Amino acid sequence: MHRAFAHVIGSRAQRGPATLLDVGCGEGAFVRHVSSVPGLEPHGVDISAPSIELAAKASPEVLFVVANADRFLPYADQAFDFVTSIDSRVNAGEFQRVLSQRGLILVAVPGPDDLIELRERVQGGKAEKPRGQRVVEELGRSLKLAERTTVRDSRIFEPPVLRDLLTVTYRGFRHSERAAVESLAAMDVTLSHEVLAFEHR
């Protein structure tokens, strides 16, 4: 997913210097991934002060800000050529406000089949959970959907990693599911994300 984002950003950034804001940047993993793109000036914002502290220590040359992006992005109008959001909430009005006139918003959300095998093992069902359409409807009110694609991979994970996946995706913690979580064995799991690109109309 990071490679897919970086490819789009790198190809567009070749036109000249560009700025990027990663909303919900966490500990800065994606910002570090794109820091090598020539001419790109990345920034990160997250509501978690401990995460921003980790991000700033790992990338001292990047400006990271602690802020609640659900309410307001503390940046000037049209300040960024790219606004990215990976598994974070989307603030359509603020994303559009800080996006430059020819800029691009890139949003990644879990695909319908993301972790579907793990969800089946823990929750007892294999129902797909579409999330992309909600983002399309929210951002599509004022922006144009330029591209929509799916990035998918499959990997075998050991039980500790499976439990970490459940932790970071807020799954597997209902009392009725704890026994299933504790009994997990190594398994092949689908990793799937929808990647959505938006631009001004």
N, CA and C of each residue as an Amber inpcrd file, in Angstrom:
protein
   603
   0.8200000  -1.1950000   0.0000000   0.0000000   0.0000000   0.0000000
   0.8630000   1.2580000   0.0000000   1.8920000   1.2570000   0.8590000
   2.8180000   2.3900000   0.8780000   3.4910000   2.5610000  -0.4770000
   3.8590000   1.4480000  -1.1050000   4.4930000   1.5260000  -2.4180000
   3.5380000   2.0990000  -3.4570000   2.2700000   1.7210000  -3.3870000
   1.2740000   2.2280000  -4.3280000   1.1170000   3.7450000  -4.1710000
   1.0250000   4.1950000  -2.9290000   0.9350000   5.6380000  -2.6720000
   2.1880000   6.3520000  -3.1750000   3.3490000   5.8080000  -2.8140000
   4.6120000   6.4570000  -3.1630000   4.7940000   6.5560000  -4.6740000
   4.3160000   5.5520000  -5.4130000   4.4350000   5.5760000  -6.8780000
   3.6480000   6.7450000  -7.4610000   2.4010000   6.9070000  -7.0020000
   1.5650000   8.0070000  -7.5000000   2.1750000   9.3510000  -7.1140000
   2.5960000   9.4720000  -5.8670000   3.1630000  10.7280000  -5.3820000
   4.4680000  11.0440000  -6.1090000   5.3280000  10.0350000  -6.2600000
   6.6050000  10.2440000  -6.9330000   6.4480000  10.6850000  -8.3760000
   5.4920000  10.0910000  -9.1000000   5.2900000  10.4440000 -10.5030000
   4.7860000  11.8720000 -10.6450000   3.9430000  12.3120000  -9.7300000
   3.4220000  13.6790000  -9.7830000   4.4280000  14.6870000  -9.2490000
   5.1980000  14.3020000  -8.2530000   6.1690000  15.2130000  -7.6460000
   7.2950000  15.5680000  -8.6110000   7.4620000  14.7960000  -9.6710000
   8.5070000  15.0840000 -10.6540000   8.2610000  16.4070000 -11.3620000
   7.0470000  16.9180000 -11.2720000   6.7250000  18.1790000 -11.9390000
   7.3420000  19.3720000 -11.2220000   7.8030000  19.1790000  -9.9970000
   8.4090000  20.2680000  -9.2350000   8.2470000  20.0200000  -7.7580000
   8.7610000  20.9200000  -6.9090000   8.6350000  20.7530000  -5.4560000
   7.1710000  20.5860000  -5.0520000   6.9330000  19.7190000  -4.0720000
   5.5670000  19.4340000  -3.6520000   5.5220000  19.2240000  -2.1460000
   4.3660000  19.4940000  -1.5620000   4.1610000  19.3060000  -0.1360000
   3.1230000  18.2190000   0.0960000   3.2980000  17.4680000   1.1920000
   2.4010000  16.3650000   1.5170000   2.0340000  16.4160000   2.9890000
   0.7600000  16.1870000   3.2870000   0.3020000  16.0630000   4.6610000
  -0.2920000  14.6850000   4.8530000   0.2890000  13.9190000   5.7910000
  -0.2550000  12.6130000   6.1430000  -1.1210000  12.7860000   7.3830000
  -2.4320000  12.6240000   7.2150000  -3.3860000  12.8300000   8.3050000
  -3.5900000  11.5080000   9.0380000  -3.4250000  11.5430000  10.3580000
  -3.4570000  10.3000000  11.1240000  -2.1620000   9.5410000  10.9130000
  -1.0450000  10.2660000  10.9770000   0.2550000   9.7080000  10.5850000
   0.8030000   8.6920000  11.5830000   0.2250000   8.6260000  12.7960000
   0.7380000   7.6710000  13.7770000   2.1970000   7.9250000  14.0840000
   2.9760000   6.8500000  14.1030000   4.3990000   6.9840000  14.4260000
   5.2380000   7.3580000  13.2050000   4.5830000   7.7140000  12.0940000
   5.2900000   8.2770000  10.9390000   5.8260000   7.2810000   9.9400000
   5.3180000   6.0610000   9.9250000   5.8490000   5.0350000   9.0170000
   5.7200000   5.4440000   7.5540000   4.5530000   5.9670000   7.1660000
   4.3780000   6.3450000   5.7610000   5.2040000   7.5740000   5.4080000
   5.2780000   8.5310000   6.3200000   6.0940000   9.7160000   6.0680000
   7.5460000   9.3210000   5.8240000   8.0450000   8.3780000   6.6070000
   9.4180000   7.9080000   6.3880000   9.5420000   7.2370000   5.0230000
   8.5010000   6.5330000   4.6130000   8.5430000   5.8180000   3.3350000
   8.6550000   6.7870000   2.1550000   7.9670000   7.9440000   2.2330000
   7.9760000   8.8780000   1.1000000   9.0180000   9.9780000   1.2430000
   9.7520000   9.9900000   2.3390000  10.7500000  11.0470000   2.5460000
  11.8470000  11.0270000   1.4910000  12.0270000   9.8800000   0.8370000
  13.0770000   9.7770000  -0.1860000  12.6250000  10.2840000  -1.5510000
  11.3500000  10.6280000  -1.7020000  10.8660000  11.1480000  -2.9890000
  11.4940000  12.5200000  -3.2340000  12.2260000  12.6990000  -4.3300000
  12.9000000  13.9820000  -4.5860000  11.8980000  15.1340000  -4.6670000
  12.2430000  16.2450000  -4.0160000  11.4270000  17.4480000  -4.1080000
  10.1810000  17.4410000  -3.2550000   9.9600000  16.3820000  -2.4540000
   8.7450000  16.2850000  -1.6470000   9.0180000  16.7300000  -0.2150000
   8.1810000  17.6110000   0.2900000   8.2770000  18.0690000   1.6840000
   7.1060000  17.4720000   2.4690000   7.3510000  16.4110000   3.2420000
   6.2560000  15.7620000   3.9640000   6.0040000  16.3870000   5.3330000
   4.7420000  16.3200000   5.7570000   4.3150000  16.7480000   7.0860000
   3.3930000  15.6740000   7.6400000   3.2510000  15.6220000   8.9650000
   2.3650000  14.6420000   9.5700000   1.5600000  15.2480000  10.6990000
   0.3180000  14.7870000  10.8500000  -0.5340000  15.2540000  11.9390000
  -1.2610000  14.0630000  12.5390000  -1.3670000  14.0510000  13.8630000
  -2.0550000  12.9590000  14.5520000  -2.5470000  13.4750000  15.9020000
  -3.6040000  12.8760000  16.4000000  -4.1580000  13.2970000  17.6910000
  -3.3510000  12.7420000  18.8720000  -2.5350000  11.7150000  18.6220000
  -1.7880000  11.0510000  19.6850000  -0.4200000  11.6960000  19.8900000
  -0.2280000  12.3250000  21.0410000   1.0680000  12.9360000  21.3520000
   2.1920000  11.9000000  21.4230000   1.9980000  10.7260000  22.0660000
   3.0750000   9.7270000  22.0770000   3.4720000   9.2700000  20.6680000
   2.4850000   9.1190000  19.7680000   2.8030000   8.7160000  18.3970000
   3.6160000   9.7870000  17.6920000   3.2220000  11.0400000  17.8540000
   3.9520000  12.1370000  17.2280000   5.3720000  12.2370000  17.7780000
   5.5390000  11.9680000  19.0560000   6.8780000  11.9910000  19.6450000
   7.7660000  10.9290000  18.9880000   7.2090000   9.7260000  18.7810000
   7.9600000   8.6670000  18.1000000   8.2890000   9.0680000  16.6670000
   7.3120000   9.6630000  15.9820000   7.5190000  10.0750000  14.5900000
   8.6100000  11.1280000  14.4910000   8.5800000  12.1070000  15.4010000
   9.5600000  13.1930000  15.3660000  10.9710000  12.6940000  15.6730000
  11.0810000  11.7290000  16.5630000  12.3990000  11.1660000  16.8780000
  12.9620000  10.3990000  15.6890000  12.0910000   9.6950000  14.9700000
  12.5430000   8.9020000  13.8290000  12.8400000   9.7670000  12.6040000
  12.1300000  10.9050000  12.4830000  12.3220000  11.7980000  11.3230000
  12.4300000  13.2380000  11.8100000  13.5560000  13.6080000  12.4220000
  13.6850000  14.9570000  13.0120000  13.6170000  16.0830000  11.9850000
  13.8000000  15.7660000  10.7020000  13.7630000  16.8010000   9.6720000
  12.3380000  17.1310000   9.2250000  11.3590000  16.3460000   9.6820000
   9.9620000  16.5270000   9.2840000   9.2030000  17.2370000  10.3990000
   8.2900000  18.1380000  10.0120000   7.4500000  18.8180000  10.9940000
   6.2000000  17.9780000  11.2630000   6.0430000  17.5310000  12.4970000
   4.8640000  16.7830000  12.9230000   4.0760000  17.6380000  13.9200000
   2.7520000  17.5380000  13.8550000   1.8780000  18.3520000  14.6920000
   0.8540000  17.4670000  15.3870000   0.6150000  17.7500000  16.6580000
  -0.4510000  17.0850000  17.4000000  -1.7270000  17.9080000  17.2250000
  -2.7510000  17.3140000  16.6360000  -4.0180000  18.0220000  16.4200000
  -5.1190000  17.0140000  16.1690000  -6.3450000  17.4360000  16.4370000
  -7.5180000  16.6100000  16.1720000  -8.0250000  16.9230000  14.7720000
  -7.6530000  16.1020000  13.8060000  -8.0140000  16.3540000  12.4110000
  -9.5090000  16.2230000  12.1690000 -10.2260000  15.5790000  13.0610000
 -11.6800000  15.5030000  12.9200000 -12.3180000  16.8800000  13.0530000
 -11.6240000  17.7840000  13.7530000 -12.1710000  19.1200000  13.9670000
 -11.5640000  20.1560000  13.0380000 -10.2160000  20.1560000  12.9650000
  -9.5480000  21.2250000  12.2310000  -8.1150000  20.8230000  11.9170000
  -7.6510000  21.1700000  10.7250000  -6.2510000  20.9690000  10.3550000
  -5.5450000  22.3160000  10.4750000  -4.5450000  22.4290000  11.3450000
  -3.9130000  23.7280000  11.6190000  -2.9350000  24.1550000  10.5300000
  -3.4370000  24.2750000   9.3130000  -2.6070000  24.6550000   8.1690000
  -3.3820000  25.6500000   7.3050000  -2.6500000  26.3960000   6.4970000
  -3.2610000  27.3920000   5.6240000  -4.0480000  26.7390000   4.4890000
  -4.9530000  27.5060000   3.9020000  -5.7040000  27.0290000   2.7430000
  -4.7370000  26.6710000   1.6170000  -5.0450000  25.5750000   0.9120000
  -4.2900000  25.1240000  -0.2650000  -2.7950000  24.9530000   0.0290000
  -2.4580000  24.5040000   1.2310000  -1.0570000  24.3870000   1.6370000
  -0.3670000  23.1380000   1.1020000  -1.1580000  22.1310000   0.6730000
  -0.5500000  20.8370000   0.3340000  -0.9620000  20.3430000  -1.0490000
   0.0360000  19.7600000  -1.7280000  -0.2120000  19.1570000  -3.0380000
  -0.7530000  17.7390000  -2.9010000  -0.4760000  17.1120000  -1.7690000
  -0.9870000  15.7700000  -1.4870000  -1.5010000  15.7350000  -0.0480000
  -2.6710000  15.1490000   0.1310000  -3.1950000  14.8610000   1.4580000
  -3.4590000  13.3640000   1.4990000  -2.8540000  12.6700000   2.4490000
  -3.0060000  11.2250000   2.5260000  -3.6730000  10.8280000   3.8370000
  -4.4300000   9.7500000   3.7720000  -5.0980000   9.2090000   4.9540000
  -5.1080000   7.6910000   4.8200000  -4.3980000   7.0220000   5.7040000
  -4.2930000   5.5600000   5.6650000  -4.9490000   4.9940000   6.9170000
  -6.0680000   4.3320000   6.7260000  -6.8110000   3.7270000   7.8440000
  -7.1750000   4.7460000   8.9140000  -7.3970000   5.9800000   8.5050000
  -7.7890000   7.0340000   9.4400000  -9.1260000   7.6190000   9.0100000
  -9.7110000   8.3930000   9.8890000 -10.9700000   9.0260000   9.5550000
 -10.7400000  10.1540000   8.5610000 -11.8040000  10.4820000   7.8250000
 -11.7140000  11.4850000   6.7640000 -12.5410000  12.7060000   7.1510000
 -11.9150000  13.8800000   7.0590000 -12.6050000  15.1440000   7.2800000
 -12.6840000  15.8490000   5.9310000 -13.7770000  15.6230000   5.2100000
 -13.8910000  16.0690000   3.8210000 -13.6690000  17.5680000   3.6710000
 -14.3000000  18.3670000   4.5350000 -14.1710000  19.8130000   4.4120000
 -12.7590000  20.3050000   4.6060000 -12.0740000  19.7850000   5.6240000
 -10.7020000  20.2040000   5.9040000  -9.7220000  19.6730000   4.8650000
  -9.9290000  18.4450000   4.4020000  -9.0590000  17.9000000   3.3530000
  -9.1280000  18.7880000   2.1160000 -10.3300000  19.1510000   1.7370000
 -10.4950000  19.9930000   0.5510000  -9.9000000  21.3750000   0.7700000
 -10.0580000  21.9280000   1.9570000  -9.5530000  23.2770000   2.2360000
  -8.0400000  23.3770000   2.1110000  -7.3060000  22.3810000   2.6330000
  -5.8420000  22.4750000   2.6210000  -5.2230000  21.9460000   1.3300000
  -6.0500000  21.4060000   0.4220000  -5.5380000  20.8360000  -0.8310000
  -5.3200000  21.9250000  -1.8740000  -4.1520000  21.9100000  -2.5020000
  -3.8770000  22.8820000  -3.5570000  -4.8060000  22.6490000  -4.7430000
  -4.8790000  23.6280000  -5.6230000  -5.8580000  23.5740000  -6.7100000
  -5.6720000  22.3660000  -7.6130000  -4.4300000  21.9570000  -7.8110000
  -4.1600000  20.7900000  -8.6640000  -3.6860000  19.5970000  -7.8370000
  -4.0270000  19.6170000  -6.5540000  -3.5600000  18.5740000  -5.6540000
  -4.3670000  17.2950000  -5.7240000  -3.9290000  16.3260000  -4.9360000
  -4.5280000  14.9920000  -4.9500000  -4.6830000  14.5000000  -3.5100000
  -5.8630000  13.9660000  -3.2050000  -6.1130000  13.3150000  -1.9260000
  -6.0630000  11.8170000  -2.1400000  -5.2760000  11.1250000  -1.3310000
  -5.1630000   9.6650000  -1.4150000  -5.6410000   9.0660000  -0.1010000
  -6.6460000   8.2040000  -0.1930000  -7.2350000   7.5830000   0.9920000
  -7.1510000   6.0730000   0.8420000  -6.7040000   5.4040000   1.8860000
  -6.6860000   3.9370000   1.9020000  -7.5590000   3.4570000   3.0510000
  -8.4770000   2.5510000   2.7360000  -9.3430000   1.9510000   3.7560000
  -9.2950000   0.4390000   3.5950000  -9.4870000  -0.3110000   4.6760000
  -9.4900000  -1.7730000   4.5520000 -10.5050000  -2.2380000   3.5120000
 -10.0830000  -3.1780000   2.6560000 -10.9850000  -3.7250000   1.6610000
 -12.0120000  -4.6510000   2.2970000 -13.0670000  -4.9960000   1.5640000
 -14.1150000  -5.8630000   2.1110000 -13.5930000  -7.2000000   2.6210000
 -12.5050000  -7.7010000   1.9950000 -11.9740000  -9.0040000   2.3860000
 -10.7140000  -8.8980000   3.2410000 -10.4260000  -7.7160000   3.7710000
  -9.2410000  -7.5570000   4.6160000  -9.3670000  -8.4140000   5.8700000
  -8.3590000  -9.2400000   6.1380000  -8.3210000 -10.1340000   7.3040000
  -9.5350000 -11.0600000   7.3730000 -10.1040000 -11.4080000   6.2400000
 -11.3640000 -12.1400000   6.2480000 -11.2200000 -13.5210000   6.8890000
 -10.0760000 -14.1820000   6.6900000  -9.8590000 -15.4940000   7.3060000
  -9.7610000 -15.3850000   8.8240000  -9.0870000 -14.3250000   9.2780000
  -8.9390000 -14.1110000  10.7150000 -10.2850000 -13.7670000  11.3510000
 -11.0610000 -12.9570000  10.6650000 -12.3790000 -12.6070000  11.1800000
 -13.2830000 -13.8390000  11.2520000 -13.1510000 -14.7140000  10.2470000
 -13.9590000 -15.9300000  10.2610000 -13.5750000 -16.8140000  11.4430000
 -12.2850000 -16.9400000  11.7090000 -11.8150000 -17.7910000  12.7960000
 -12.2570000 -17.2560000  14.1710000 -12.2200000 -15.9310000  14.3290000
 -12.5170000 -15.3350000  15.6320000 -14.0060000 -15.0610000  15.8210000
 -14.6440000 -14.5580000  14.7520000 -16.0280000 -14.1200000  14.8680000
 -17.0410000 -15.1470000  14.3690000 -16.5290000 -16.1920000  13.7120000
 -17.4300000 -17.2390000  13.2490000 -18.1710000 -16.9230000  11.9660000
 -17.8030000 -15.8520000  11.3020000 -18.4590000 -15.4870000  10.0500000
 -17.4540000 -14.9670000   9.0520000 -17.8080000 -15.0030000   7.7840000
 -16.9000000 -14.5720000   6.7350000 -17.5020000 -13.4170000   5.9410000
 -18.3510000 -12.6340000   6.5850000 -19.0150000 -11.5320000   5.9020000
 -18.0020000 -10.4580000   5.5160000 -18.0980000  -9.9780000   4.2790000
 -17.2290000  -8.9070000   3.8310000 -17.7640000  -7.5770000   4.3450000
 -16.8280000  -6.6580000   4.6170000 -17.2030000  -5.3720000   5.2080000
 -16.7280000  -4.2310000   4.3090000 -17.5770000  -3.7930000   3.3790000
 -17.1720000  -2.6950000   2.4870000 -17.0930000  -1.3650000   3.2280000
 -16.0070000  -0.6290000   3.0400000 -15.8410000   0.6670000   3.6800000
 -15.5790000   1.7820000   2.6700000 -15.0880000   1.4020000   1.5020000
 -14.7010000   2.4000000   0.5140000 -15.8420000   3.2760000   0.0440000
 -17.0270000   2.7030000  -0.1060000 -18.1420000   3.4760000  -0.6460000
 -18.5180000   4.6410000   0.2500000 -18.3830000   4.4430000   1.5550000
 -18.6930000   5.5310000   2.4790000 -17.7590000   6.7110000   2.2520000
 -16.4650000   6.4330000   1.9950000 -15.4900000   7.4930000   1.7340000
 -15.8020000   8.1680000   0.4090000 -16.1680000   7.3690000  -0.5980000
 -16.5240000   7.9240000  -1.9100000 -17.6990000   8.8860000  -1.7740000
 -18.6970000   8.4930000  -1.0100000 -19.8680000   9.3470000  -0.8350000
 -19.5280000  10.6150000  -0.0660000 -18.6740000  10.4870000   0.9490000
 -18.3310000  11.6410000   1.7770000 -17.4900000  12.6560000   1.0180000
 -16.4150000  12.1870000   0.3820000 -15.5380000  13.1000000  -0.3470000
 -16.1030000  13.4720000  -1.7110000 -16.9240000  12.5870000  -2.2670000
 -17.4750000  12.8190000  -3.6000000 -18.5000000  13.9340000  -3.6770000
 -18.9480000  14.4250000  -2.5370000 -19.9010000  15.5370000  -2.5530000
 -19.2710000  16.8070000  -3.1170000 -17.9730000  16.9730000  -2.8910000
 -17.3200000  18.2050000  -3.3340000 -16.0650000  17.9620000  -4.1660000
 -15.6210000  16.7210000  -4.2510000 -14.4160000  16.3910000  -5.0160000
 -14.7290000  15.3270000  -6.0630000 -13.8240000  15.1700000  -7.0140000
 -14.0000000  14.1740000  -8.0760000 -13.1650000  12.9390000  -7.7660000
 -13.7800000  11.7620000  -7.8530000 -13.0400000  10.5160000  -7.6980000
 -12.2210000  10.2880000  -8.9610000 -10.8870000  10.3560000  -8.8290000
 -10.0100000  10.2400000  -9.9910000  -9.6000000   8.8010000 -10.2680000
  -9.5010000   7.9950000  -9.1930000  -9.0640000   6.6070000  -9.3790000
  -9.4850000   5.7840000  -8.1740000  -9.7880000   4.5150000  -8.4320000
 -10.1560000   3.5930000  -7.3620000  -9.5720000   2.2320000  -7.6920000
  -8.7470000   1.7240000  -6.7950000  -8.1090000   0.4400000  -7.0330000
  -7.9920000  -0.3270000  -5.7250000  -7.6510000  -1.6010000  -5.8210000
  -7.4840000  -2.4440000  -4.6390000  -6.0710000  -3.0070000  -4.6070000
  -5.4420000  -2.9150000  -3.4520000  -4.1160000  -3.4950000  -3.2280000
  -4.3110000  -4.6980000  -2.3160000  -3.8660000  -5.8680000  -2.7720000
  -4.1530000  -7.0950000  -2.0210000  -2.9000000  -7.9610000  -1.9320000
  -2.7380000  -8.5980000  -0.7800000  -1.6240000  -9.5100000  -0.5530000
  -2.1120000 -10.6180000   0.3660000  -1.3400000 -11.6820000   0.4620000
  -1.6780000 -12.7860000   1.3570000  -0.3990000 -13.2680000   2.0170000
  -0.4400000 -13.4170000   3.3590000   0.7530000 -13.8170000   4.0900000
   0.3880000 -14.7620000   5.2270000   1.3690000 -15.5680000   5.6000000
   1.1900000 -16.4500000   6.7560000   1.7370000 -15.7390000   7.9890000
   0.9040000 -15.6380000   9.0270000   1.2930000 -14.9630000  10.2550000
   1.2130000 -15.9270000  11.4350000   2.1650000 -15.7810000  12.3610000
   2.1650000 -16.5550000  13.5940000   1.1730000 -15.9420000  14.5940000
   0.7660000 -16.7120000  15.6130000  -0.2360000 -16.2300000  16.5730000
   0.0470000 -14.8640000  17.1970000   1.2860000 -14.5400000  17.6150000
   1.4970000 -13.2020000  18.2030000   1.1710000 -12.0710000  17.2240000
   1.5180000 -12.2590000  15.9510000   1.2240000 -11.2370000  14.9450000
  -0.2790000 -11.1550000  14.6950000  -0.9480000 -12.2970000  14.6820000
  -2.4060000 -12.2980000  14.5020000  -3.0870000 -11.5190000  15.6230000
  -2.6010000 -11.7120000  16.8370000  -3.1970000 -10.9780000  17.9580000
  -2.9130000  -9.4780000  17.8420000  -1.7220000  -9.1340000  17.3310000
  -1.4250000  -7.7140000  17.1030000  -2.3760000  -7.1270000  16.0610000
  -2.6400000  -7.8820000  15.0040000  -3.5700000  -7.4180000  13.9700000
  -4.9490000  -7.1660000  14.5550000  -5.3770000  -8.0480000  15.4120000
  -6.6770000  -7.8640000  16.0610000  -6.6710000  -6.6270000  16.9580000
  -5.5420000  -6.3780000  17.6050000  -5.4390000  -5.2210000  18.4890000
  -5.5420000  -3.9170000  17.7130000  -4.7510000  -3.7870000  16.6530000
  -4.7140000  -2.5170000  15.9190000  -5.9560000  -2.2880000  15.0770000
  -6.7350000  -3.3200000  14.8210000  -7.9660000  -3.1400000  14.0420000
  -9.2070000  -3.1880000  14.9220000  -9.0180000  -3.1320000  16.2330000
 -10.1170000  -3.0810000  17.1880000 -11.0440000  -4.2920000  17.0830000
 -10.4710000  -5.4510000  16.7400000 -11.2760000  -6.6600000  16.6460000
 -10.7820000  -7.6820000  17.6640000 -11.6530000  -8.6200000  17.9980000
 -11.2260000  -9.7550000  18.7880000 -11.2310000  -9.5610000  20.2770000
 -11.9350000  -8.5370000  20.7610000 -11.8780000  -8.2790000  22.1920000
 -13.2240000  -8.4130000  22.8930000 -14.2340000  -8.8540000  22.1800000
 -15.4720000  -9.1650000  22.8780000 -15.2500000 -10.4140000  23.7170000
 -15.8720000 -10.4520000  24.8760000 -15.6580000 -11.5500000  25.8180000
 -15.8950000 -12.9010000  25.1540000 -16.9030000 -12.9700000  24.3090000
 -17.2490000 -14.2370000  23.6620000 -16.1910000 -14.6930000  22.6670000
 -15.2920000 -13.8040000  22.2690000 -14.2850000 -14.1360000  21.2570000
 -12.8990000 -14.3990000  21.8410000 -12.7220000 -14.1660000  23.1140000
 -11.3870000 -14.2880000  23.7060000 -10.8280000 -15.7030000  23.5900000
 -11.6670000 -16.7110000  23.7660000 -11.1910000 -18.0920000  23.6700000
 -10.6720000 -18.3760000  22.2650000 -11.3810000 -17.8650000  21.2550000
 -10.9540000 -18.0650000  19.8680000  -9.6320000 -17.3550000  19.5940000
  -9.4610000 -16.1750000  20.1670000  -8.2170000 -15.4240000  19.9860000
  -7.0470000 -16.1700000  20.6210000  -7.2420000 -16.6730000  21.8180000
  -6.1750000 -17.3660000  22.5290000  -5.7770000 -18.6760000  21.8570000
  -6.6810000 -19.2920000  21.1220000  -6.3910000 -20.5880000  20.4910000
  -5.9100000 -20.4610000  19.0490000  -5.6380000 -19.2600000  18.5960000
  -5.2080000 -19.0630000  17.2140000  -3.9000000 -19.7890000  16.9230000
  -3.8430000 -20.3930000  15.7500000  -2.6060000 -20.9950000  15.2420000
  -2.1610000 -20.2030000  14.0180000  -0.9450000 -20.4600000  13.5430000
  -0.4530000 -19.7710000  12.3500000  -1.4280000 -19.9890000  11.1990000
  -1.6580000 -18.9270000  10.4170000  -2.6140000 -19.0500000   9.3290000
  -2.3160000 -18.0500000   8.2170000  -2.8320000 -18.3810000   7.0350000
  -2.6960000 -17.5210000   5.8610000  -3.8080000 -16.4830000   5.9050000
  -3.4350000 -15.2070000   5.8200000  -4.4050000 -14.1230000   5.9820000
  -4.3300000 -13.1640000   4.7900000  -5.4910000 -12.7380000   4.3220000
  -5.5830000 -11.7580000   3.2460000  -5.4340000 -10.3530000   3.8130000
  -4.5620000  -9.5630000   3.1920000  -4.4110000  -8.1460000   3.5120000
  -4.9240000  -7.3650000   2.3090000  -5.9310000  -6.5640000   2.4940000
  -6.5800000  -5.8980000   1.3680000  -6.9480000  -4.4680000   1.7250000
  -6.6330000  -3.5340000   0.8300000  -7.0030000  -2.1350000   1.0100000
  -7.5200000  -1.5550000  -0.3060000  -8.5460000  -0.7540000  -0.1940000
  -8.9910000   0.0560000  -1.3220000  -8.2320000   1.3730000  -1.2820000
  -7.7020000   1.7750000  -2.4170000  -6.9780000   3.0380000  -2.5390000
  -7.8100000   3.9650000  -3.4250000  -8.1770000   5.1010000  -2.8670000
  -9.0590000   6.0470000  -3.5450000  -8.3330000   7.3710000  -3.7400000
  -8.3750000   7.9140000  -4.9500000  -7.7320000   9.1800000  -5.2550000
  -8.7910000  10.2150000  -5.6470000  -8.7210000  11.3890000  -5.0290000
  -9.6830000  12.4530000  -5.2860000  -8.9520000  13.7380000  -5.6950000
  -9.6050000  14.5410000  -6.5130000  -9.0570000  15.8320000  -6.9140000
 -10.2030000  16.8320000  -7.0500000  -9.8480000  18.1120000  -7.1570000
 -10.8710000  19.1400000  -7.3180000 -11.6210000  18.9210000  -8.6310000
 -12.8740000  19.2590000  -8.6250000 -13.6740000  19.1530000  -9.8530000
 -13.2240000  20.1850000 -10.8810000
